[in-house]
Amino acid sequence: MSQAGLDLPEATVARLPEYLRALHHLADTGHDTVSSEGLANAAGVNSAKLRKDLSHLGSYGTRGVGYDIGPLIGQIEYVLGLTMRRAVALVGVGNLGHALAGYAGFTSRGFRIAALFDADTTRVGEKINGLAVLHVSDIPVVVKRESISIAVLATPASAAQTVADQLISAGVTSILNFAPCVLSVPDRVDVRKVDLAIELQILSFHEHRKSAHVNGLNGEVRK
């Protein structure tokens, strides 16, 4: 696939991992092909959107047959850069970081936790999933040695910017940020923010709206 084939709309990129998850499940359950409707249902999108997304990859399926699952998995993994099993650094091994470090799903999704860091000297040397925790002062040497370009931040908010600066200076160009703060980074660095409290607040809004709708209906009935 050419470099031009990697120039995809952000919304399409955001949906590709869902398609990949669904395709792997279908392959694991013995399927060789899948219709656009079947894949769309498995991924939780409408079939027209799925067909448009996959057309950006040059994959149009076969009328009456659908998509060949194996080749489509290969296409999506290539576009997402998962064919090289990327090395990842994780900084902050508190409760959340410890859980992330032990998550087996990273390996099956194309990633390898290559280094664990923490600023707490009492945690240095602790082994998590067979990997020893290193001090954050080792970031420059280890990031270069392990060719790490992606890092996961699970530090307190107060430390996140300082650690992000250290990672970027060492050569990291993509950060998944679990710290409840906004990072200031150069344009060349991509940041994805995961804030569980924000996601719960959004769900709270939907619950509030549903409650208001039900109360409104009850009011109409009483009239």
TITIFI-696389 format. One line per 10 residues: number of its first residue (from 1); their letters; for each residue y, x, z of N, C-alpha, C. Coordinates in nm, 3 decimals, padded with zeros to 5 digits, always signed. Each point is the difference from the previous one (the first is absolute). Example, Ala and Ser with C-alpha at 12.3 -4.5 7.8 and 13.67 -1.06 7.14 Angstrom:
BEGIN
1) as) -00.569:+01.319:+00.780:+00.119:-00.089:+00.000:+00.120:+00.090:+00.000  +00.105:-00.035:-00.072:+00.119:+00.082:+00.006:+00.109:-00.077:+00.073
END
This chain:
BEGIN
1) msqagldlpe) -00.119:+00.085:+00.000:+00.119:-00.085:+00.000:+00.124:+00.088:+00.000  +00.100:-00.034:-00.081:+00.121:+00.080:-00.010:+00.089:-00.020:+00.120  +00.103:+00.089:+00.011:+00.097:-00.013:+00.108:+00.071:-00.134:-00.009  +00.024:-00.048:-00.125:+00.066:-00.129:-00.018:-00.079:-00.112:+00.064  -00.133:+00.013:+00.000:-00.085:-00.102:+00.059:+00.015:-00.009:+00.151  +00.067:+00.101:+00.060:+00.020:-00.001:+00.145:+00.135:-00.060:+00.038  +00.078:-00.039:-00.099:+00.132:-00.058:+00.026:-00.016:-00.151:+00.014  -00.037:-00.044:+00.121:-00.033:-00.140:+00.024:+00.105:-00.067:+00.088  +00.016:-00.133:-00.013:+00.089:-00.072:+00.092:-00.050:+00.014:+00.143  +00.092:+00.011:+00.096:-00.038:+00.017:+00.140:-00.090:-00.114:+00.049
11) atvarlpeyl) +00.029:-00.122:-00.045:-00.080:-00.115:+00.043:-00.144:+00.014:-00.047  -00.019:+00.053:-00.121:-00.135:+00.024:-00.051:-00.071:+00.106:+00.082  +00.069:+00.110:+00.030:-00.059:+00.107:+00.080:-00.045:-00.054:+00.136  +00.081:-00.088:+00.059:-00.032:-00.055:+00.132:-00.127:-00.086:-00.003  -00.030:-00.059:-00.118:-00.119:-00.086:-00.010:-00.126:+00.076:-00.041  +00.014:+00.116:-00.058:-00.117:+00.074:-00.049:-00.102:+00.030:+00.111  +00.043:+00.039:+00.121:-00.101:+00.023:+00.105:-00.081:-00.124:+00.035  +00.062:-00.119:-00.011:-00.074:-00.124:+00.025:-00.105:-00.024:-00.108  +00.037:+00.029:-00.125:-00.097:-00.013:-00.109:-00.115:+00.100:+00.021  +00.035:+00.121:+00.042:-00.102:+00.103:+00.021:-00.096:-00.039:+00.111
21) ralhhladtg) +00.055:-00.052:+00.109:-00.085:-00.045:+00.112:-00.097:-00.108:-00.048  +00.052:-00.098:-00.075:-00.084:-00.109:-00.048:-00.106:+00.050:-00.098  +00.037:+00.094:-00.086:-00.095:+00.055:-00.098:-00.112:+00.077:+00.069  +00.034:+00.078:+00.100:-00.103:+00.075:+00.073:-00.097:-00.096:+00.069  +00.054:-00.108:+00.054:-00.088:-00.099:+00.065:-00.093:-00.064:-00.102  +00.053:-00.033:-00.117:-00.082:-00.060:-00.105:-00.108:+00.098:-00.045  +00.038:+00.127:-00.016:-00.098:+00.101:-00.043:-00.109:+00.017:+00.106  +00.041:+00.000:+00.126:-00.096:+00.018:+00.110:-00.097:-00.116:+00.011  +00.040:-00.118:-00.050:-00.086:-00.118:+00.007:-00.075:-00.025:-00.132  -00.001:+00.105:-00.087:-00.085:-00.006:-00.118:+00.061:-00.055:-00.127
31) hdtvssegla) +00.131:-00.017:-00.004:+00.064:-00.052:-00.120:+00.040:+00.113:-00.095  -00.016:-00.023:-00.130:+00.042:+00.097:-00.102:+00.128:-00.042:-00.070  +00.023:-00.131:-00.009:+00.120:-00.053:-00.064:+00.061:-00.108:+00.089  +00.128:-00.030:-00.027:+00.067:-00.107:+00.074:+00.106:-00.062:-00.089  +00.015:-00.131:+00.008:+00.104:-00.067:-00.078:+00.135:+00.023:+00.066  +00.108:-00.023:-00.074:+00.133:+00.017:+00.058:+00.021:-00.098:+00.114  -00.055:-00.122:-00.016:+00.013:-00.100:+00.106:-00.076:+00.043:+00.126  -00.121:+00.054:-00.020:-00.080:+00.045:+00.114:+00.065:+00.115:+00.073  +00.054:+00.097:-00.073:+00.066:+00.114:+00.063:+00.130:-00.043:+00.068  +00.072:-00.091:-00.066:+00.125:-00.048:+00.058:-00.025:-00.071:+00.133
41) naagvnsakl) -00.103:-00.083:+00.004:-00.034:-00.071:+00.124:-00.040:+00.098:+00.110  -00.078:+00.101:-00.038:-00.045:+00.098:+00.099:+00.115:+00.083:+00.054  +00.105:+00.019:-00.082:+00.115:+00.082:+00.040:+00.114:-00.084:+00.058  -00.010:-00.132:-00.012:+00.103:-00.086:+00.056:+00.125:-00.012:-00.084  -00.013:+00.010:-00.134:+00.115:-00.018:-00.088:-00.038:-00.100:-00.109  +00.099:-00.042:-00.082:-00.036:-00.089:-00.110:-00.045:+00.082:-00.120  -00.083:-00.059:-00.085:-00.064:+00.074:-00.108:+00.099:+00.050:-00.105  +00.109:-00.076:-00.023:+00.100:+00.044:-00.098:+00.067:+00.129:+00.046  +00.031:+00.007:+00.129:+00.063:+00.121:+00.055:-00.097:+00.117:-00.007  -00.127:-00.024:+00.029:-00.100:+00.106:-00.006:-00.014:+00.054:-00.142
51) rkdlshlgsy) -00.008:-00.090:-00.098:-00.016:+00.045:-00.139:+00.120:+00.083:-00.044  +00.119:-00.039:+00.043:+00.120:+00.075:-00.035:-00.002:+00.137:+00.066  -00.039:+00.004:+00.128:-00.008:+00.128:+00.072:-00.096:+00.096:-00.069  -00.120:-00.050:-00.034:-00.101:+00.086:-00.059:+00.034:+00.040:-00.143  +00.082:-00.082:-00.067:+00.042:+00.037:-00.135:+00.087:+00.125:+00.003  +00.071:+00.023:+00.110:+00.080:+00.122:+00.013:-00.088:+00.123:+00.001  -00.127:-00.018:+00.038:-00.096:+00.110:+00.003:-00.071:+00.015:-00.134  +00.028:-00.092:-00.094:-00.070:+00.001:-00.127:-00.135:-00.068:+00.007  -00.021:-00.079:+00.107:-00.127:-00.069:+00.017:+00.021:-00.150:-00.022  -00.065:-00.053:-00.103:+00.019:-00.140:-00.036:-00.126:-00.086:+00.016
61) gtrgvgydig) -00.111:+00.063:+00.035:-00.123:-00.076:+00.016:-00.056:-00.044:-00.133  -00.114:-00.068:+00.005:-00.065:-00.051:-00.121:-00.015:-00.150:+00.012  +00.045:-00.071:-00.102:-00.007:-00.146:+00.003:-00.144:-00.046:+00.021  -00.020:-00.089:+00.095:-00.131:-00.054:+00.029:-00.083:+00.088:+00.093  +00.046:+00.122:+00.023:-00.074:+00.091:+00.087:+00.083:+00.038:+00.123  +00.126:+00.033:-00.024:+00.088:+00.042:+00.109:+00.016:+00.150:+00.001  +00.010:+00.058:+00.118:+00.023:+00.144:+00.016:-00.128:+00.070:+00.043  -00.024:+00.118:-00.058:-00.109:+00.085:+00.047:+00.046:+00.067:+00.130  -00.070:-00.026:+00.107:+00.045:+00.041:+00.133:+00.009:+00.152:+00.016  -00.104:+00.072:-00.042:-00.001:+00.146:+00.017:+00.118:+00.069:-00.065
71) pligqieyvl) +00.020:-00.022:-00.131:+00.114:+00.064:-00.067:+00.135:-00.042:+00.057  +00.012:-00.127:+00.044:+00.127:-00.046:+00.055:+00.029:+00.068:+00.134  -00.104:+00.019:+00.081:+00.017:+00.076:+00.125:+00.052:+00.140:-00.031  -00.060:+00.063:-00.102:+00.043:+00.135:-00.039:+00.144:+00.004:-00.045  +00.043:-00.101:-00.078:+00.139:-00.006:-00.046:+00.097:-00.012:+00.116  -00.029:-00.092:+00.092:+00.091:-00.023:+00.112:+00.004:+00.121:+00.093  -00.116:+00.060:+00.025:-00.003:+00.118:+00.087:+00.079:+00.115:-00.063  -00.006:+00.012:-00.132:+00.077:+00.105:-00.068:+00.150:-00.025:+00.017  +00.042:-00.124:-00.025:+00.142:-00.033:+00.010:+00.052:+00.021:+00.141  -00.083:-00.034:+00.100:+00.042:+00.016:+00.139:-00.018:+00.144:+00.050
81) gltmrraval) -00.051:+00.087:-00.085:-00.016:+00.140:+00.037:-00.109:+00.022:+00.103  -00.104:-00.082:-00.004:-00.105:+00.008:+00.102:-00.120:+00.081:-00.044  +00.005:+00.055:-00.120:-00.115:+00.074:-00.051:-00.008:+00.140:+00.059  +00.104:+00.043:+00.074:+00.001:+00.137:+00.054:-00.017:+00.005:+00.152  -00.023:-00.115:+00.065:-00.022:-00.006:+00.145:+00.110:+00.077:+00.074  +00.115:-00.059:+00.010:+00.119:+00.066:+00.053:-00.009:+00.032:+00.149  +00.049:+00.118:+00.034:+00.005:+00.043:+00.140:+00.120:-00.063:+00.068  -00.019:-00.049:+00.122:+00.104:-00.071:+00.075:+00.014:+00.064:+00.139  +00.126:+00.013:+00.045:+00.026:+00.044:+00.137:+00.038:-00.121:+00.083  -00.047:-00.004:+00.124:+00.036:-00.108:+00.091:+00.070:+00.062:+00.121
91) vgvgnlghal) +00.122:-00.047:+00.026:+00.079:+00.054:+00.112:+00.018:-00.106:+00.106  -00.045:+00.032:+00.122:+00.007:-00.096:+00.111:-00.137:-00.058:+00.026  -00.067:+00.047:+00.105:-00.136:-00.049:+00.027:-00.004:-00.080:+00.131  +00.101:-00.085:+00.019:-00.005:-00.096:+00.109:-00.102:-00.108:-00.033  +00.015:-00.117:+00.058:-00.098:-00.107:-00.023:-00.014:-00.035:-00.148  +00.113:-00.022:-00.068:-00.004:-00.037:-00.141:-00.052:+00.116:-00.084  +00.057:+00.119:+00.021:-00.042:+00.116:-00.077:-00.147:+00.032:+00.017  -00.048:-00.015:+00.123:-00.142:+00.026:+00.028:-00.087:-00.096:-00.081  +00.041:-00.126:-00.003:-00.077:-00.100:-00.077:+00.004:+00.031:-00.149  +00.116:+00.039:-00.052:+00.012:+00.034:-00.141:-00.084:+00.121:-00.035
101) agyagftsrg) -00.002:+00.099:+00.089:-00.076:+00.122:-00.024:-00.149:-00.028:-00.010  -00.047:-00.102:+00.071:-00.142:-00.033:-00.001:-00.039:-00.104:-00.102  +00.097:-00.045:-00.081:-00.027:-00.108:-00.096:-00.079:+00.053:-00.120  -00.121:-00.049:-00.015:-00.089:+00.049:-00.106:+00.043:-00.047:-00.139  +00.084:-00.103:-00.007:+00.040:-00.055:-00.129:+00.082:+00.094:-00.086  +00.067:+00.099:+00.061:+00.079:+00.094:-00.079:-00.089:+00.076:-00.099  -00.114:+00.046:+00.047:-00.089:+00.079:-00.085:-00.049:-00.081:-00.119  -00.039:-00.124:+00.025:-00.052:-00.082:-00.109:+00.109:-00.044:-00.097  +00.126:+00.013:+00.040:+00.111:-00.040:-00.088:+00.066:+00.119:-00.069  -00.057:+00.119:+00.012:+00.053:+00.113:-00.076:+00.086:+00.096:+00.078
111) friaalfdad) -00.005:-00.005:+00.135:+00.085:+00.088:+00.081:-00.084:+00.078:+00.100  +00.054:+00.115:+00.041:-00.067:+00.084:+00.099:+00.102:+00.041:+00.105  -00.023:-00.040:+00.124:+00.087:+00.045:+00.108:-00.027:+00.149:+00.020  +00.096:+00.083:-00.041:-00.021:+00.145:+00.000:+00.058:+00.068:+00.123  +00.093:-00.068:+00.070:+00.062:+00.063:+00.117:+00.056:-00.106:+00.094  -00.014:+00.026:+00.130:+00.057:-00.085:+00.104:+00.099:+00.082:+00.080  +00.118:-00.058:+00.026:+00.103:+00.072:+00.075:+00.054:-00.086:+00.114  +00.044:+00.066:+00.106:+00.068:-00.070:+00.109:+00.091:+00.100:+00.071  +00.108:-00.051:+00.060:+00.093:+00.086:+00.073:-00.045:+00.021:+00.144  -00.091:-00.083:+00.048:-00.049:+00.008:+00.137:-00.106:+00.112:+00.011
121) ttrvgeking) +00.035:+00.105:+00.071:-00.091:+00.115:+00.010:-00.132:-00.035:+00.069  +00.000:-00.106:+00.082:-00.125:-00.039:+00.067:-00.099:-00.062:-00.098  +00.047:-00.040:-00.119:-00.089:-00.059:-00.099:-00.049:+00.102:-00.101  +00.070:+00.112:-00.006:-00.039:+00.105:-00.095:-00.141:+00.051:+00.033  -00.084:+00.007:-00.102:-00.139:+00.043:+00.019:-00.097:-00.116:+00.014  +00.054:-00.120:+00.031:-00.086:-00.118:+00.009:-00.060:-00.028:-00.138  -00.126:-00.037:-00.002:-00.066:-00.028:-00.128:-00.011:-00.150:-00.024  +00.043:-00.042:-00.117:-00.009:-00.140:-00.040:-00.073:-00.005:-00.134  -00.112:-00.066:-00.002:-00.079:-00.010:-00.124:-00.032:+00.139:-00.057  -00.023:+00.096:+00.091:-00.038:+00.134:-00.042:+00.115:+00.093:-00.035
131) lavlhvsdip) +00.124:-00.050:+00.013:+00.118:+00.080:-00.036:+00.082:+00.029:+00.124  +00.034:+00.127:+00.021:+00.077:+00.039:+00.118:+00.149:-00.029:-00.020  +00.064:-00.052:+00.105:+00.143:-00.028:-00.004:+00.077:+00.133:+00.010  +00.098:+00.018:-00.089:+00.084:+00.119:-00.001:+00.139:-00.033:+00.050  +00.075:+00.101:+00.040:+00.138:-00.023:+00.045:+00.091:-00.015:-00.123  +00.105:-00.079:+00.014:+00.090:-00.025:-00.114:+00.063:+00.129:-00.053  +00.004:+00.103:+00.082:+00.056:+00.127:-00.047:-00.086:+00.063:-00.110  -00.125:-00.046:-00.012:-00.090:+00.052:-00.103:+00.016:-00.071:-00.134  +00.087:-00.101:-00.006:+00.015:-00.079:-00.123:+00.026:+00.086:-00.123  +00.095:+00.092:-00.001:+00.028:+00.076:-00.123:-00.120:+00.074:-00.056
141) vvvkresisi) -00.074:+00.067:+00.088:-00.114:+00.080:-00.045:-00.114:-00.089:-00.051  -00.031:-00.105:+00.076:-00.116:-00.084:-00.033:+00.025:-00.085:-00.124  +00.121:-00.054:-00.012:+00.032:-00.082:-00.118:-00.015:+00.082:-00.127  +00.047:+00.123:+00.004:-00.013:+00.087:-00.118:-00.146:+00.037:-00.024  -00.072:+00.035:+00.106:-00.140:+00.043:-00.013:-00.089:-00.111:-00.055  +00.023:-00.123:+00.046:-00.085:-00.112:-00.040:+00.054:-00.076:-00.122  +00.111:+00.048:-00.056:+00.064:-00.066:-00.116:+00.025:-00.148:+00.028  +00.063:-00.027:+00.114:+00.028:-00.136:+00.043:+00.135:-00.047:-00.056  -00.001:-00.114:-00.067:+00.125:-00.057:-00.050:+00.031:-00.136:+00.062  -00.099:-00.058:+00.069:+00.017:-00.131:+00.063:-00.020:+00.013:+00.151
151) avlatpasaa) +00.088:-00.065:+00.076:-00.013:+00.002:+00.146:+00.014:-00.140:+00.057  -00.070:-00.024:+00.109:+00.009:-00.126:+00.074:+00.071:+00.030:+00.132  +00.109:-00.073:+00.027:+00.076:+00.018:+00.124:-00.035:-00.110:+00.098  -00.056:+00.038:+00.115:-00.031:-00.097:+00.105:+00.062:+00.049:+00.131  +00.120:+00.053:-00.012:+00.072:+00.055:+00.115:+00.091:-00.105:+00.062  +00.054:+00.024:+00.119:+00.106:-00.087:+00.052:+00.121:+00.006:-00.093  +00.081:-00.104:-00.001:+00.117:-00.006:-00.087:+00.093:+00.118:+00.024  +00.013:+00.042:+00.125:+00.093:+00.107:+00.035:-00.036:+00.133:-00.064  -00.128:+00.018:-00.034:-00.044:+00.128:-00.057:-00.021:-00.006:-00.150  +00.001:-00.119:-00.057:-00.041:-00.018:-00.140:+00.085:+00.078:-00.100
161) qtvadqlisa) +00.133:-00.004:+00.014:+00.085:+00.068:-00.097:-00.019:+00.151:+00.005  -00.009:+00.056:+00.120:-00.021:+00.144:+00.014:-00.132:+00.042:-00.064  -00.105:-00.076:+00.026:-00.131:+00.032:-00.058:+00.003:-00.016:-00.151  +00.066:-00.106:-00.048:+00.011:-00.021:-00.144:+00.070:+00.118:-00.067  +00.106:+00.051:+00.063:+00.071:+00.116:-00.053:-00.092:+00.121:-00.008  -00.082:+00.020:+00.105:-00.094:+00.111:+00.001:-00.102:-00.013:-00.114  -00.052:-00.120:-00.018:-00.100:-00.024:-00.104:+00.059:+00.023:-00.138  +00.120:-00.050:-00.021:+00.064:+00.014:-00.132:+00.031:+00.146:-00.029  +00.047:+00.073:+00.101:+00.027:+00.143:-00.018:-00.127:+00.076:-00.034  -00.114:-00.050:+00.050:-00.128:+00.067:-00.025:-00.058:-00.034:-00.136
171) gvtsilnfap) +00.055:-00.103:-00.067:-00.049:-00.034:-00.133:-00.053:-00.142:-00.017  +00.001:-00.079:+00.107:-00.046:-00.140:-00.010:+00.102:-00.081:-00.080  -00.048:-00.082:-00.092:+00.091:-00.079:-00.085:-00.025:-00.150:+00.010  -00.097:-00.041:+00.081:-00.025:-00.143:+00.021:-00.035:-00.022:+00.147  +00.061:-00.103:+00.062:-00.022:-00.027:+00.141:-00.029:-00.147:+00.022  -00.107:-00.027:+00.076:-00.029:-00.135:+00.047:+00.047:-00.005:+00.145  +00.104:-00.080:+00.025:+00.067:+00.002:+00.130:-00.036:-00.121:+00.085  -00.072:+00.024:+00.110:-00.031:-00.105:+00.095:+00.102:-00.006:+00.114  +00.089:+00.098:+00.009:+00.101:+00.001:+00.106:+00.103:-00.108:-00.027  +00.043:-00.072:+00.104:+00.096:-00.110:-00.019:+00.143:+00.049:-00.020
181) cvlsvpdrvd) +00.023:+00.066:-00.113:+00.133:+00.051:-00.031:+00.009:+00.025:-00.150  +00.122:+00.019:-00.048:+00.024:+00.030:-00.141:+00.021:+00.150:-00.013  -00.074:+00.062:-00.090:+00.011:+00.144:-00.021:+00.103:+00.032:-00.108  +00.072:+00.108:+00.019:+00.093:+00.051:-00.101:-00.069:+00.116:-00.071  -00.028:-00.019:-00.129:-00.075:+00.101:-00.075:+00.067:+00.026:-00.135  -00.027:+00.115:-00.062:+00.053:+00.029:-00.134:-00.058:-00.097:-00.103  +00.066:-00.011:-00.113:-00.045:-00.092:-00.106:-00.139:+00.033:-00.050  -00.040:+00.125:+00.009:-00.131:+00.040:-00.054:-00.116:-00.043:+00.091  +00.032:-00.049:+00.119:-00.103:-00.039:+00.097:-00.015:-00.152:+00.004  -00.123:-00.047:-00.010:-00.029:-00.143:+00.007:-00.045:-00.036:+00.140
191) vrkvdlaiel) +00.054:-00.111:+00.053:-00.036:-00.047:+00.133:-00.046:-00.145:-00.008  -00.112:-00.027:+00.062:-00.048:-00.138:+00.018:+00.001:-00.028:+00.149  +00.062:-00.110:+00.040:+00.015:-00.031:+00.142:-00.096:-00.112:+00.038  -00.073:+00.020:+00.109:-00.090:-00.102:+00.053:+00.048:-00.033:+00.141  +00.054:-00.120:+00.017:+00.049:-00.044:+00.131:-00.072:-00.129:+00.036  -00.096:+00.010:+00.091:-00.082:-00.116:+00.036:+00.083:-00.109:+00.066  +00.102:+00.039:+00.077:+00.084:-00.100:+00.066:+00.076:-00.083:-00.103  +00.047:+00.066:-00.107:+00.071:-00.073:-00.106:-00.094:-00.099:-00.067  -00.123:+00.044:-00.027:-00.096:-00.091:-00.064:-00.027:-00.122:+00.088  -00.010:+00.022:+00.132:-00.021:-00.112:+00.092:+00.122:-00.092:+00.003
201) qilsfhehrk) +00.120:+00.058:-00.010:+00.121:-00.082:+00.000:+00.005:-00.088:-00.125  -00.045:+00.054:-00.112:-00.004:-00.080:-00.124:-00.100:-00.114:+00.015  -00.117:+00.028:+00.060:-00.097:-00.105:+00.025:+00.056:-00.104:+00.097  +00.079:+00.047:+00.098:+00.063:-00.093:+00.094:+00.094:-00.095:-00.073  +00.073:+00.052:-00.099:+00.087:-00.085:-00.080:-00.080:-00.110:-00.069  -00.113:+00.038:-00.059:-00.082:-00.100:-00.070:-00.055:-00.104:+00.097  -00.039:+00.044:+00.121:-00.045:-00.095:+00.101:+00.113:-00.094:+00.041  +00.119:+00.056:+00.015:+00.117:-00.081:+00.037:+00.030:-00.103:-00.107  -00.009:+00.042:-00.127:+00.028:-00.091:-00.111:-00.104:-00.112:-00.007  -00.128:+00.038:+00.022:-00.105:-00.103:-00.002:+00.020:-00.100:+00.112
211) sahvnglnge) +00.038:+00.051:+00.118:+00.024:-00.087:+00.114:+00.116:-00.095:-00.027  +00.107:+00.055:-00.060:+00.116:-00.083:-00.031:-00.036:-00.106:-00.102  -00.086:+00.037:-00.097:-00.043:-00.096:-00.102:-00.080:-00.113:+00.063  -00.093:+00.036:+00.089:-00.082:-00.101:+00.067:+00.086:-00.090:+00.086  +00.095:+00.058:+00.074:+00.089:-00.080:+00.083:+00.086:-00.093:-00.083  +00.041:+00.050:-00.118:+00.078:-00.083:-00.089:-00.080:-00.119:-00.051  -00.126:+00.025:-00.034:-00.085:-00.109:-00.045:-00.023:-00.101:+00.111  -00.021:+00.051:+00.123:-00.021:-00.090:+00.112:+00.123:-00.086:+00.025  +00.118:+00.059:-00.020:+00.123:-00.075:+00.016:+00.012:-00.111:-00.103  -00.042:+00.030:-00.125:+00.004:-00.100:-00.105:-00.097:-00.114:+00.030
221) vrk) -00.118:+00.036:+00.057:-00.099:-00.104:+00.033:+00.055:-00.092:+00.108  +00.067:+00.062:+00.101:+00.052:-00.082:+00.109:+00.106:-00.098:-00.048  +00.075:+00.038:-00.103:+00.099:-00.092:-00.053:-00.066:-00.125:-00.057
END
